[in-house]
Every structure is written in C-alpha cells, then in structure tokens.
Amino acid sequence: MSYPQRVREMDAKFDVPGPPEGEELETLAEAPCGAPKRLPAFSTETSPSESSGSGSARLTKAGSTQVDLDPDLKEAARSLRRVTRRVASRTGLTNLRDTGPSRIGNYEIHGELGSGGCGAVYAAWDTRHDREVALKLMFRDDERGLQRFRRELKAIARLRHPNIVPLIDSGEHEGRPYLVMERVRGRSLAEASGGVDPLSLRQLVELVRDASRAIQYIHEEGVLHRDIKPQNVLVDQHGEACVVDFGLARADDDASMTRAGAPIGTPSYMPPEQAGGLEGSIDVRSDVYALGATLYHALCGRPPFRGSSDHVLAAVLREIPQPPSSRSSEVPRDLDAITLRCLEKDPGLRYQSAAEFADDLDRWLVGEPVWATPVSGWERALHWASRERTVVTLVGLLLASLCLIVALLAQNASLANQLGS
C-alpha cells in the first residue's frame, strides 16, 4: 500500500478531509514504518506583488535557487501538516518520521512514542500475537544507562499487578537490549490533572490511591520504585492507573547504581533523604513521599517545589511546602492534611507504608474522618528527640551543668551577703 493511500485511510478514520482522488503529493517518500521520511528543510517566501493580490509564493532550499511554489501545492502541504498533527495527537505518536529501526525481532516498529536518558520507546506491532505493544530500546555506548536498563528488566520481570504494566518480552537488537510491554493508550496523570479535559478531583484521588496500592505491592515484593511522579502514572483508555518506568527501581538485595552523595531521581518528587544523596536512608517511606508529591501535582497542577534543579533540591531539604489548598481553592483541608503528612521531612512523621496512605485516601473518598492531622510542634520535637538521642543527651548535660553553675553562683552570693552583714 502506498503512503498516500495510508494517509487516506487515516483521513477516513479521524474524520480529516483529504485531497481528491488522483491528486497525490509526489514528493513524499515511502518509509519502512509507513511514515514519511524527513524532507529537506524548505521555507516559503512571498514576492512583493503577492501583498497586493498577485504573484506567487516561492520555495527556497538552502544552497539552491528559488523556485515557484504553486498555491494549490502550498495549501496541500499545509493540509498534510495538519493531518500529521491530528494523527499524532489521536494515536499518541510524537514523531511520525523514520527515526529508528523498522523491525526488531517479531515486532514491527510504527513510530517513536518518546525518549529518555538511556533509550527510546516505540509503538510496535507484535506479529506473533497480533497486538499492539510498547518497545523500549537502549541507546548505544552508555554503560550507566545499560545498568539502569538491566535493573528495570530485573525489577519488573516478576511483578504481576493490575495497576502495573506487565513485561511481555525482552531481548537484544544489534547489541542493544530491549524490553517489550503492553501498550497503554491514554495519557499521564500529569496531563490528566490539567490542560485539555482534566479529570475531576475525585477521579484524580482515586488514581493516586490505585497507584499507591501498586506501590505497596512492589514493596511487598522487595522492590523500591524511587522515581514515582505524575509522568510515570499513566491513565489508560478505561480510566485505570498504570505505574511505569522502573529504571531507578532497587531490590532489597541490590546495591548497584548507588553513589553516596549523588541524588538519583526527579528533584521535584524526591524525598529529602534521596535529595541529600543518603542512599542508605531510602526505604518504603521514601516512595510514600513521592506519592504525596504526585498527589500534590494532581491536586494543584504543579509539584510542591519547582525551579532549577539546585533550587528544588535545596527547597526539598529545607523548605516546608505550601498546602495544596493555597494553590487551588477546590482542595479540602483533609486532602491538605493527607498530602502534607506524606511530605514530612522526617520519614517517621509520614505514613509508614503506601498502604496506610491509600487507606486514608479511601477514608476521604467515602466521607470518613481521615487519620492525617496537622503535625504539632510538640510531635515534631518528640520525633526529633527520638531520632537525635546523642544530641539530646549532650544538650541535657549542658543544661544540667548550667543549672548547677547558676545554683553555685546563687549560693556564693548568699554566703557573701551573710558575711557582709
């Protein structure tokens, strides 16, 4: 099937008017994955007479002479760009040109869905089982990324939960490892909490609650996610939450990729112990903090702290986040309390598990009183004292010494007065 015929099929599927039969753009090349290859960069110019209603547009290519561009062809090119954008928005493809391999093993590559620090994710078709899949392919020559990729594969291989996208297959392509997962058609929680057609407050809370249940499951399996954020919680076509991207996940018995003093993760959603590079202090309560930061974004459309990486890391370590209700008047105080309980600097003041957090969200959803309450100054002091016992002991000895010195000075003053009289 020629590329123009495929465009016509897309036009019909997405209700986009196409050109009449017989009028094809001959400048399009057939790409292996059924998408147009990138064409040379052209720019359009208008002759001076065009502004008065006559003349024609001109097409200029770097290093070449100007050629006349027929107005009908110019309009057809504009229509094609509109069709491409419409198809991209409807299918979830952010890149419709040939940017990678056309086939990997049993998987036909249909387009790039996105890329990150260590690899790219492609929309693909499983020719063995006739189904859509998402294929993540590792970039070349990146040893650190390779370790992260292998760890993601190890972390998700044994996970089976309705709110976690399952692993289907894995292998290597020309020396580059890849993994294959179910294709989730939908949008991220970040997109669902703002922009076009945002979800209701209740729906967003339910999604975070379901993601928390999935995180509790991986904790019970001995895995920490360490990169929970709205972009890693997808909302599928049925409105269900799906947790993805276990590239920073760590098993209890895995000490690889740990670098003391170097924070790993997304600054706006990482807890203070992770922001400070204290890998030994990271536990399930660190993921609880990230769940709270994700809930904060869902409620307010932004994370608790934002700015440059250095500014955010400093704020995570030292600043108290503003209540979500201060940024959105729709947020009730109980959700303020739940969110801020997760975002406590001291892990001992947070929910002690993702299950506790999910349970409190359930209480809010059914209208019951929530466990979370604003933390008092005395409670903070007691938790600090229990954590810093050595400091408390030294301060106590210092105060006792001061009291003894004051008592001795007072006694000496009293004796001096008696002798003077």
C-alpha positions in Angstrom: 0.0 0.0 0.0 1.4 3.4 -0.9 1.9 6.1 1.6 -0.9 8.4 0.1 -3.3 5.5 0.4 -2.4 5.1 4.1 -3.0 8.8 4.6 -6.4 8.5 3.0 -7.2 5.7 5.5 -6.1 7.9 8.4 -8.2 10.7 7.0 -11.3 8.5 7.0 -10.5 7.1 10.5 -10.1 10.5 12.1 -12.6 12.4 10.0 -9.9 14.6 8.4 -10.7 15.7 4.8 -8.0 14.6 2.3 -7.2 15.6 -1.2 -9.4 14.4 -4.1 -8.6 11.1 -5.8 -5.7 11.3 -8.2 -4.1 14.4 -6.6 -1.1 12.9 -4.7 2.0 14.7 -3.4 4.8 13.0 -5.4 7.5 14.5 -3.1 6.6 12.0 -0.3 8.9 9.0 0.1 7.7 5.7 1.4 9.2 5.0 4.8 9.7 1.5 6.2 7.3 2.0 9.1 4.6 3.7 7.0 5.5 7.2 7.9 7.1 9.9 5.7 10.8 10.3 5.8 12.1 13.8 6.8 12.2 16.0 3.7 14.8 18.7 3.1 14.2 22.0 5.0 12.3 24.5 2.9 11.0 27.9 3.7 8.3 29.9 1.8 8.7 33.4 0.7 6.2 35.8 -0.8 7.0 38.1 -3.7 6.3 41.8 -3.2 3.5 41.7 -5.7 1.7 39.0 -3.6 0.8 41.5 -0.9 -1.3 43.3 -3.5 -3.1 40.2 -4.5 -0.9 39.0 -7.4 2.3 37.0 -7.6 3.1 33.6 -6.1 4.7 32.0 -3.2 8.3 30.8 -3.6 10.0 27.8 -2.1 13.6 28.2 -1.0 16.0 25.5 -0.1 19.4 26.3 1.5 22.1 26.4 -1.2 19.6 26.4 -4.2 17.9 28.8 -6.4 14.3 29.9 -5.7 11.5 28.1 -7.4 7.9 29.0 -7.8 5.5 27.1 -5.5 2.1 26.6 -6.8 -0.5 28.0 -4.4 -2.5 24.7 -4.5 0.6 22.7 -3.6 1.4 25.1 -0.8 -2.1 24.6 0.6 -1.8 20.8 0.2 1.4 20.9 2.2 -0.3 22.8 5.0 -3.2 20.3 5.0 -0.7 17.5 5.2 0.9 19.1 8.3 -2.5 19.5 9.9 -3.3 15.8 9.2 0.1 14.7 10.6 -0.5 16.7 13.8 -4.1 15.3 14.1 -2.9 11.7 13.6 -0.1 12.3 16.1 -2.5 13.6 18.8 -5.0 10.8 18.2 -2.5 7.9 18.1 -0.1 9.1 20.8 2.9 9.2 18.4 5.1 12.2 19.0 7.3 11.5 16.0 5.9 10.2 12.7 9.2 10.1 10.7 11.6 7.2 10.3 13.7 7.7 13.5 14.7 4.1 14.3 14.7 0.5 13.1 11.7 -0.7 11.1 11.7 -4.1 12.8 13.1 -5.6 15.9 12.7 -9.4 16.2 9.0 -10.2 15.9 8.0 -6.5 16.3 7.2 -4.1 13.5 8.1 -0.5 14.6 5.4 2.0 13.8 6.8 5.2 15.4 8.5 6.7 18.4 6.4 7.4 21.5 9.2 9.2 23.4 12.8 9.0 24.5 14.7 9.4 27.8 18.2 9.4 29.2 19.0 5.8 28.3 16.7 4.7 25.5 13.7 5.3 23.2 10.2 3.9 23.4 8.4 2.9 20.2 4.9 1.9 19.3 5.2 -1.5 17.8 3.1 -4.4 16.5 3.6 -8.0 17.8 3.4 -10.1 14.6 3.3 -13.4 16.6 0.2 -12.5 18.7 -1.3 -9.7 16.6 -1.4 -7.0 19.3 -0.1 -3.5 20.0 3.0 -3.2 22.3 5.4 -0.6 23.5 9.1 -1.5 22.9 11.9 0.2 24.8 15.3 0.1 23.1 18.5 1.0 24.8 20.8 3.6 23.3 24.3 2.6 22.3 27.5 3.1 24.3 26.0 4.0 27.7 27.3 1.8 30.4 25.4 3.6 33.2 22.2 3.5 31.2 22.8 -0.2 30.5 23.0 -0.9 34.2 19.8 1.0 34.7 18.1 -0.8 31.9 19.0 -4.2 33.2 17.8 -3.2 36.7 14.4 -2.2 35.2 14.2 -5.5 33.5 15.1 -7.4 36.7 12.6 -5.3 38.8 9.5 -5.7 36.5 10.1 -9.3 35.4 8.4 -10.8 38.4 5.8 -8.2 39.0 2.1 -9.0 38.3 -0.4 -6.4 39.4 -3.5 -4.9 37.6 -2.0 -1.4 38.1 1.5 -2.2 36.8 2.2 -2.5 33.1 3.4 -6.1 32.6 6.6 -7.2 30.8 5.9 -9.3 27.7 9.3 -10.0 26.2 13.0 -8.9 26.2 16.0 -9.4 24.0 18.8 -7.7 22.1 18.9 -6.0 18.7 22.3 -5.3 17.2 23.9 -5.4 20.6 21.3 -3.1 22.2 18.9 -4.6 24.8 15.2 -4.0 24.6 12.1 -4.9 26.6 8.5 -5.2 25.4 5.5 -4.2 27.5 1.8 -3.8 26.9 0.9 -0.6 25.0 -1.1 1.7 27.3 -3.3 4.1 25.2 -4.1 7.1 27.3 -2.3 9.9 29.0 -0.2 10.6 32.0 -1.5 11.7 35.4 0.3 15.0 34.8 -1.8 15.5 31.6 -5.0 14.3 33.2 -4.7 16.9 36.0 -4.5 19.9 33.7 -4.7 21.0 30.1 -7.5 19.7 27.9 -10.3 17.8 29.5 -8.9 17.4 33.0 -10.3 14.8 35.4 -12.3 15.7 38.5 -10.7 16.0 41.9 -12.3 12.7 43.0 -11.1 10.8 39.9 -7.5 12.1 40.4 -7.6 11.0 44.1 -8.8 7.5 43.0 -6.0 7.2 40.5 -3.3 8.1 43.1 -5.0 5.7 45.5 -4.8 2.9 43.0 -1.1 3.7 42.1 -0.4 3.6 45.9 -1.8 0.1 46.0 0.5 -0.9 43.2 3.5 0.6 45.0 2.5 -1.3 48.2 2.6 -4.5 46.1 6.1 -3.8 44.8 7.3 -3.0 48.3 5.9 -6.4 49.5 7.9 -7.9 46.6 11.1 -6.3 48.0 11.3 -3.5 45.3 11.6 0.3 45.8 10.5 2.4 42.8 12.5 5.6 43.6 11.1 7.6 40.7 7.4 7.9 41.3 5.9 11.0 39.6 2.8 12.0 37.6 4.6 11.3 34.3 5.1 7.7 35.5 1.5 7.1 36.3 -0.5 6.5 33.1 -4.3 6.6 32.8 -5.4 4.0 30.3 -8.5 4.1 28.0 -10.6 2.6 30.8 -9.6 5.2 33.3 -7.3 2.9 35.3 -3.9 3.9 36.7 -0.8 2.1 35.4 2.6 2.6 37.1 5.5 2.5 34.6 9.3 3.2 34.4 11.2 1.1 36.9 14.5 2.3 35.6 15.5 3.5 39.1 13.9 0.7 41.0 16.0 -1.2 43.5 15.6 -4.6 45.1 16.4 -5.0 48.8 19.4 -7.2 47.9 20.7 -4.9 45.1 23.3 -2.3 45.9 24.2 -1.5 42.3 24.0 2.0 40.9 24.3 3.5 44.4 26.5 6.5 44.6 26.9 8.2 48.0 26.3 11.9 47.9 24.7 11.9 44.4 20.9 12.2 44.2 19.3 10.0 41.6 15.7 10.7 40.5 13.4 13.6 39.7 14.2 16.5 42.1 10.6 17.8 42.3 9.3 14.5 43.6 12.2 13.0 45.5 12.2 12.9 49.3 14.9 14.8 51.4 16.9 11.7 52.1 17.1 11.0 48.3 17.8 14.7 47.5 20.6 14.6 50.0 22.2 11.5 48.4 21.7 9.4 51.5 21.0 6.1 49.8 21.3 4.2 53.0 18.3 6.1 54.4 15.9 5.4 51.5 13.1 2.9 52.3 9.4 2.4 51.6 8.7 5.8 53.2 10.7 7.5 50.5 8.3 6.2 47.9 5.4 7.4 50.2 6.9 11.0 50.0 7.0 10.7 46.2 3.4 9.5 46.2 2.5 12.6 48.2 4.3 14.9 45.8 2.4 13.1 43.0 -0.9 13.7 44.7 0.1 17.4 45.3 0.7 17.7 41.5 -2.7 16.0 40.8 -4.5 18.5 43.1 -2.6 21.7 42.1 -1.3 21.0 38.6 2.3 21.5 39.8 4.8 19.9 42.2 5.4 21.2 45.7 8.6 22.9 44.6 9.8 23.9 41.1 12.6 25.8 39.5 16.2 24.9 38.7 17.4 21.5 39.9 19.7 23.2 42.5 16.8 25.4 43.8 14.4 22.5 44.0 16.9 20.2 45.8 17.6 23.0 48.4 13.8 23.5 48.9 13.2 19.8 49.3 15.8 19.7 52.0 14.9 22.9 53.9 11.5 24.4 53.0 8.0 23.5 54.1 5.6 23.1 51.1 2.6 25.3 50.9 -0.7 23.4 51.4 -2.4 22.4 48.2 -5.5 24.5 49.1 -3.3 27.6 48.9 -2.8 26.9 45.2 -6.3 25.5 44.5 -9.4 26.6 46.4 -11.1 23.3 45.4 -8.8 21.2 47.6 -10.5 20.4 51.0 -8.5 20.6 54.3 -8.5 16.8 54.8 -6.6 16.4 51.5 -4.2 19.1 52.6 -3.5 17.0 55.8 -3.1 13.8 53.8 -0.7 15.4 51.3 1.4 17.2 53.8 1.7 14.1 56.0 3.4 12.4 53.1 5.7 15.4 52.5 7.2 15.5 56.0 11.0 15.9 56.1 11.2 13.3 58.8 10.3 9.8 57.5 9.0 8.9 60.9 6.2 11.5 60.6 5.0 10.3 57.2 2.6 7.4 56.6 4.8 4.3 57.3 3.6 2.5 54.2 1.9 3.1 50.9 -1.0 1.0 52.2 -1.6 3.5 55.1 -1.6 6.3 52.6 -4.0 4.5 50.3 -6.3 3.7 53.2 -6.5 7.3 54.3 -7.4 8.3 50.7 -10.1 5.7 50.8 -11.5 7.2 54.0 -11.7 10.6 52.3 -13.4 9.1 49.3 -16.1 7.5 51.4 -16.5 10.6 53.6 -15.0 9.1 56.8 -12.6 11.1 59.1 -9.0 10.7 57.9 -6.1 9.7 60.0 -3.9 12.5 58.9 -3.9 15.6 61.1 -1.5 18.6 61.0 1.7 17.7 62.9 2.1 19.8 66.1 5.3 21.4 67.3 5.5 19.0 70.3 5.1 16.0 68.0 7.9 17.2 65.8 10.1 17.8 68.8 9.4 14.3 70.2 10.3 12.7 66.8 13.4 14.8 66.5 14.5 13.8 70.1 13.9 10.1 69.5 16.0 10.3 66.3 18.8 12.5 67.7 19.3 10.9 71.1 23.0 11.7 71.2 22.4 15.4 70.6 19.5 15.4 73.2 21.8 13.8 75.8 24.5 16.4 75.2 22.0 19.2 75.4 20.6 17.8 78.6 24.1 17.6 80.2 24.8 21.1 79.1 21.6 22.4 80.6 22.2 20.4 83.8 25.7 22.0 84.0 24.3 25.4 83.5 21.8 24.9 86.3 24.5 23.7 88.6 26.7 26.7 87.9 23.8 29.1 88.5 22.9 27.3 91.7 26.6 27.6 92.9 26.7 31.2 92.0 23.5 31.9 93.8 24.8 30.1 96.9 28.1 32.0 96.8 26.2 35.3 96.5 24.0 34.3 99.5 27.1 33.5 101.6 28.7 36.8 100.6 25.7 38.7 101.8 25.6 36.9 105.1 29.3 37.6 105.8 28.9 41.3 104.8 26.0 41.7 107.3 
